[in-house]
């Protein structure tokens, strides 16, 4: 019998976060069909979502998305 988490992974992909030794971080990462999407979550919609250069150069995410209080419904 398949568990709920199995179906979640099949539909949404695997989820992770990332932080390096210099404390740079990515808030939320989805991996689905060998494609990465990186998300930075901010409360303030005018704050710029910054993605670590060390992360983007090493993992080459297909999407980098900033989520804030005015657009979060698009990602639920």
Order of alpha helices (4+ residues) and beta strands (2+ residues): alpha-beta-beta-beta-alpha-beta
